[in-house]
Amino acid sequence: MVVPTAFTPSLSPAERAEYGRNARSRAPRSCHGWFEPAADRPDPVDVVERQSATRVPDLVPIRYARMLESPFRFYRGAAAIMAADLGPTPSTGLNVQLCGDAHLLNFRLLASPERHLVFDINDFDETLTGPFEWDVKRLAASFAIAGRANGFSGGEQNDAVRAAVQSYRQRVREFAGMRTLDIWYAQDDTDRMRELLASSVNKEARRRAAEATARARTRTHLQAFEKLTLNTAEGRRIAADPPLITPLGHLVTDAAEEEKALQLVFDGYTRTLSSERRHLLRHYRLTDIARKVVGVGSVGTRCWILLLLGRDDDDPLLLQAKEAQESVLAAHTGGDPYDNQGHRVVAGQRLIQTTSDIFLGWTHAVGLDGRERDFYVRQLRDWKGIARPETMNPGLLCLFARLCGACLARAHARSGDPVAIAAYLGGSNRFDRALVGFAQAYANQNERDFEALGAAARSGRIRTVSL
C-alpha cells in the first residue's frame, strides 16, 4: 500500500484510515506506556556537553546553571537527551512536521499579522519530520514534571497528562472529518479559548485567562524597546547588561568592520522575505547590534538583537537573529533536506504554525570566531503571553494541558495525515492511559539525569555560573 501523507489525494479516507490502524502492528498503542533506558544509553552529561562544544564557551556555564535550577528547567534544556531516548523506540511511521521540543512552555499567546491574539507553538529550533508520537510524549512528560515541581500528587499529575493527550486525540479525530482548507485555516484564537473555558466551572481559570490575554497585549515591541535601549549621544542604542546583553562594540576591536559584515548578513536575510516585506524593511535603518542570552536550552547559541529605527528614534523595530544548529532529531530520523538550518526552522514554523511573524526569515553568516553559521530572524517580542505553570493549581494545569494538546493536534493535522493518526489512536482512551505511564517513567528518568548533571557540577566536570 502507498504510505499516506497530507499530500496523497489519490488515497480514499478509508485507505488512509486502514493505514493508520495497520500502524498498530508496528507500534501497538500499549508500547507507548513505558520507558526504560537502553542498555547502551549515552551518558546524559556527555550529550549536553557535545551540544556545548559548538556554543559560545563563556556562556555555557550559564546554560548549566539554568538547567540545574530544577528538574523542569533541566527538561527544557534536555531535548537532545530525549531525542536519543525516543529514537530507538517502536515508531508508528505516521510522520508529521514535529515541533521537536513540544514541552508546555513552548505554547503561548502570540500576535497574528492581523493583530489578533492566537494560542500556538512558539519554538521551532528542533523542528523536523518524524513520528507524531514523539511530540506528544515530550508534551505529556512536561506536564508530569511540572506537576511534580508544584508538589501535586501522582493522581493530579496524571490528570494533567491525561488531559493533554485526550485533548490531542479528540481534536485529531475532529480534523480527520474536516475539509483540507478548513484544517489549514483552523486556529486557536481567544474566542476558542473562551469556548474551552466556558465549559469549565472554574471561575479562577476564566479570570486568569482574561488577565493573561490583557498582559500579552502589553508585551509589545515598544515595551521591549523601552526596556532594552537607552538614549546616548549617538542616539538610541541597546543598553549593555553583560553577559546577558553585550553590544557588538564590547565584543570586537574593529566594530566598524564587523558592522559592515553584519549589514551584509542583514541584506541576505531580507532576500528571504516576500517583496512587500522587503519594501517595509526599507523604511528602517540598522542602528545597533548586541548579543543576547536567551532561554535555557538555547543558552550559548549565537543570538543577536538588531535595533532598527524608522522615521525617528521613537519608531523602532527589534529583530532577533538566532543561530540555528542541526535539529537534535536529525541523528534519529535520517537528517533533513535543508542546506541552511535557519531555512529548516522557518519552513517548519510556517508549516505548523497558523500565523507566523511577518519578519520571519533566515540567513547565513560568518561569526566572530570566523566560522560559518546559519541563523533565522524574527521580531524580538510581539504580544507574547507566556504561561506560568508554577502558579497553577491542579485544575488550571489540566485546563492548560487541554489547550496545549489541542494546539499540537492542529499543528500535526496541517503537516501530516489526521485521518491515519486518528485511526491509529482510535476512539478509546487506550493511548491516553499509555502516555500517562510513559510520562511518569520519563519524569523519573529526567530526575536521574538532573542529578547526574548536578554531580558533574559538584565534581568540577562542568562549570556553572548563576546570574
N, C-alpha and C positions, 0 to 999 in steps of 0.2 A: 504493500500500500504506500502511496505517496505520503510523506510526512507533512501534515498540515501546518501552515503558518498563517499569519494575518493576511498573507498575500497569495492564497491559493483558492481563488473563487471557483475553480473547476470542481472542487470537492463540495458535496452537499453537507448541510448541517449534520445529517445523520452519520455521514462518513467521518466527519471531524469528531463527533461525539464518540464514535466507536474507537477511533484512535486514542482519545483521551482515556476511555475505560481500559483499553489494552495496555496503557502505560502502567496500570496497577501490577501487571506481571513483571515489569522491570523494577518497579519500586512500590511494593504494597504500601497502602496508607499507614499500616501499623509500623512499618520500618522507620517512620519519622518520629516514633515515640521514645527514642532513647538516644543517648550519646555516650560512647566510650572512646577514649583516646586511642589512636592506633599505636601498635607496638613500636613503630618507627617514627612516632610523632616528634617533630623537631622541638628543640628547646624553645619555649616562647620568648625568652630573653634574646636568643640568637635571632629569631625572626624580627624582633623590634630593632635590634642592633643593625641588622642588614639594611633595614629601611633608613636608619640614622646615618649610615655611611654615605648616602647621597645628599645629605642635608647640610645646612649651614652649621658647622661644628659648634660655634658659640651659642647657638640656640637649642641644640639637642638637650642639654641639661634642663632647660625649661620644660621641654616636652616630657621628660621623665618625671619631673616634679609634679606636673599637672596630672599625669597618669596615676601617680601614687597618692593622689588626694582621696580616692575612694575606689572601690571595685567598679562603680558605674563609670567614673571618669576613665578608669583603665579600659573598660569595654569600648568606650568611644574611640580610643586610640589603638584598638587591637583588631581592626578589620582584617589585617593581613594574617593574624593568627587564626581567626575564624575561617577565613577563606581556605587556609591549609587544612583545617579540620573538616570542612564541608566537601572539599574536592574528592576525597576517596569514598564518600557515602553513595549509596544507590541513588541514581538520578532518574527522574521521570522522563527526561528528554523533552519536556514541554517548555521550550525556551521562550524567553521574553527579553526585553531590554531591562536588565537589572539596575536598580539604584546602586547596588553593590555595598552600601553602608546604611541600610534601612533601619537604624535604631530610632527610637521615638523622638529624639531631639532634632532629627533631620526632617521633621514635619512641622510646618509652621504657617502662619498667615503671611501672605505676600500681596503686593500690588500688581494688578494686571495693567497692561498699557492703556486700557480704558479707564483706569483709576478706580477699579473695583477691588475689594479685598477677596482673596481666594485662599483656601487651605490646600497646601500642596507640598510635595517633596522639595527640599532646598539644597541638597548636597549631591553632586554627581561626580566627585573626584574618582570614584571607583566604578563608574557605570560601564557595563559590558553585557554582551548577550550571554545568557546562561539559564539554567533551570529555575522556574518561578519560585520553587520552594526555598531556595537559598535566601531570598529577600524576606520571605515570610518567617523563616527560622530566626534570622537576625532581629527582626522586629519583635517576635514573640519573646526571645530571651531578654531583650532590653526591658520589657515590662516586668519580668520576674526579677531582674537585677534592680530596677528602680523601686519595686515594691519592697525588696529586702532593705534597700537604703533608707526607706521610710519607716522601717520597723513593722511592716504589715505581716500578718500571719500567713502561713503557707496557703491557706484557703483563699485569702484576699489576693495574694499574688496570682494564684491560679485563675481567679475570676477575671483579672485584668488580661492575662494571656488569652484566656478563652474568649473574652470579648473582642480582642483584636482579630483572632483567627476566624471566629464565627462571622464577624462583620466582613472580613475579606471574602470568605466562601460565599456568603449570601449575595454580596454585591457582584462577584464574578458571575453568579448564576443569573442575576438581573441583566448583566451585559450580554450574556450568551443569547438572550432573546431579543436584543435590540438591533436596529439597523446600524450599518457601519458608520454612517455620518453622525448618527446620534451618539455613538460611543466616542467619536472623535471630539464632538462639541461638548460632551459632558464635563462639568467642572464642579468642584466643591466650594461654592461661594458662601457668603454669610447667610443667605436665605436657606441653603441646605443645612447649615449648622443650626440655624434656628429651628428647622423642622425636627432635627435629631434631638435637640434639647427640649423641644416642646413635648416629646414623648416621655420625657423624664419628669418625675415629680420633684426633682432636686432643684429647689429654688437657688441654692448656692451655686450650682453649676450654671444656671442661666445668668446669674449676676456676674460670675467670674468671666463667662464668655463675653458678656457685654463690655466689661472692663478691658479684657484683652483686645477686643476689636478697637475700642477707643484708643487704647495705648499704642496699638500698631500704627494708627493713623498719625501719631505724633512722631514716629521714628522715621523721619524723612531725611533726604539728603541735606536739607538745610540744618537740621539738628546736628547731623554728623559734621557738617561744615563748621558750625559754631564750636563744637566740642574739640575738633581735631586741628583747627587752624588758629592763627593769630595775626594781628596786624604788625608789619615790620616796615622799615624804611623803604624796602623794595616792593612793598605791597603785601597782599595776603599770602601767607606761607604756612606750610604744615608745621605744627608745633612738635618739637623734639621731646620724646619721652623714652630714652634708650634704656634697655634694648628692645622695648616693645614697639616703639616707633622711632625710627632713625632716619633723618633726612639724608638724601643721597650725598650731599656735601660732607657729611660726617664719615662716610664710608670710603671715599675715594680721594686721591690727591689732586686729580685733574677732573673736577666736576664738569667743566665745560665740554670736554671730550666725551665724558660719559653721558651727559645730557643729549649730545648730538647723536650718540649711538641709540639711546632710548627713544629719541624722536623718530629714528628710522624704524624701530620696533613698533612704535605707535602707528606710524604710517602703514606698516604691514598689517597691523590689526584692523585698521579701518577698511582695508580691501576685502575683509571677510564679511563686512556688513552689506546690507542691501543699499541701493543707490540713494533712497530717500534718507536713510540714517547716516550715510556718509555726508550727505548735504547738511543734516542737522549738526553733525560734529564740526563742520567747517565754521560754525558760528562761535566755536570755542578755541582758545589757545592754551597749550600745555604750559603751566606756570611752575609747578613744583612736583617733586617725586620723593617718596620716602618708603623705606622698608617697614613692614608691619608684621608682628607676630599674631597669628590667628588660630583659634580653635584649640584642640587637644591633639588629635591625630595628625593635623596639618603642621604643627609647630616644627620649624626647621626647614620647611619648603620655602622657596623664594616667593615672597608676596610683596607687591608694591602698591602703594596708594598713588594715584595720579590726580593731581589737582588741576582742573581746567577752569578757566574763567571766560564768561561770555561778554555781555555788554560792559560790565564793570566788576569791581571786587565783590559786589553783592549778588552776582549772577553765576553761582558755582555749579560745577559738575564734578563729583568724585567718582572715579573709577578704581576698581581693584584688578590688578593683573596678578594672577596666582599661578604658580608653577604647576604644571600637570605632568605627573610621572606615570609610568605604566600602572594600569589597574592591578590591585592585589589579586584580582580574579584571573588575570591573564595566564598565569602559570598553570591554572587548573581548568581552563576552557579552550586551550589551543591558541590563545592570543587574540589579536584583533586586526582588522584590515587597515587601520589608520597609520600613516607615517608621521602624524603630528598628534601627540596625546591631548593637546588643547582642543584640536578638532574632534577627537573622540568624546571629550567631555561635553562640548557644545552640541554635537549631534545627538548624544544620548539624552541630554536635557531637553532639547527641542522635541524629541520623540515622545518622552513620557511625561513631560510637564505640560499642563493645559495651556499655560500662557507664560512666555519667557520674557525676561528683561530685553527691552528694545536695543540695548547696547551690548548684548551678548555676542562675543566673537572670540577669535583665537589668533595666536601669533607665534613667532619663533624668535629667540634672542640668544645672544652671546652674553653670558653672565659676567659678574665682576671677577670670577675665577677663570675666565677665558673659555669656559665650556658652553656648548650649545644646549639650550633648554627650550621646552615648549611651555606656553602659557595660554590660559583663557582669561578673558576680560569681561567684567560685568560691573554694574553700579555697586558702589560700596554698601549703600543702605537705601531701601525704598519701601517704606511701610511694612517693616518686618515685625511680626509678633511671635515671640519665642516662648514656648511652654516652660513652666517651672514645676516639674514633677515633684520636687522636694516639698512643695506647698500643698500638694493634692492629698485629699483623703481617699480611702479606697473607692468610694463611689465616683469621685471625679476622675481618678485614674482609669476606671473602667470606661467612662464616657469618652475620655481622650483616646483610649485604645480603640474604641469603635470608630472614631474619626480617622485614625491612622490606618486601620485595617481597610476601611472602605476606600480611602485615598490610594493606597497601594494597589488595590484591585483595579481601580480606574487606570492607573499607570500601566499595569500589566495587560489590561484589555486593549489599550491603544497599540501596544507593541507586539503582543502575542495573539494567541487564539483563545478567546474566552470560552468558546464552545467546548474545545478539547479540555481546557483546565477545569471548567465547571463539571464536565462529565467525569473527570478523574476524581474530583473532590466529592461528588455525589450530594445527595440531599440530607444524609445523616450527619451526626456530629463526630463521626469516627476520626476524621482528620483533626478536628479541634482538640479532641481528647489526646491524640498522639502528640500534638505540638505542646500541650501542657507538660507532658512528661519530658519532652526534649528541652523545653525552656528551663525547667528546674535542674536537669542534669547539666546543661551547659552553664547555668548560673554557678553551679558548684565548681565546674572546671575553670570558669572565669576567676573565681575567688582563689583557686590554687595558683593560677597564672599571675594574679595580682601579688600574691605572697612571694612568688618566685622573683618578680621584679623588685619587690621590697628587699628581699635577701641580697639581690645583686647590688642594690644601692648601699646596703649596710656593709657589705664586704669590700666595697670600693671598685667592684667590677664596672659599674656605671656611676656617673656623677650627676647630681641633681642640683638645681638652683631654683629656689622658690622666689616668686615676685608677687 
